[in-house]
Amino acid sequence: MCDVSAVAAPTLSTVQALARAALTARRLGVPFRITGAVPALRALLHLVGLVELLGEAEEREPPGGVQEGVEPDDLPV
């Protein structure tokens, strides 16, 4: 866990540092999550596609383990 609550005005340099830390953690097999992110940092992480660092599912992806139901009389698309 990386507490970023002290980051009041995040920049792309902040995002780059967090991405590097996450990459290093991944290489070492250690989970990496960010806590205490201000809305501006959350927006930047969404913008650059690193929303997974917040531990949230992206809007376009369903949460893990969720499957869309199919009814027997549904026509193929």
Protein Blocks (a to p, Z undefined) as FASTA:
>chain_A
ZZfklmmbgcfklmmmmmmmmmmmmmnopacddehiafklmmmmmmnopmmmnopacfkl
ccehiacdddfklccZZ
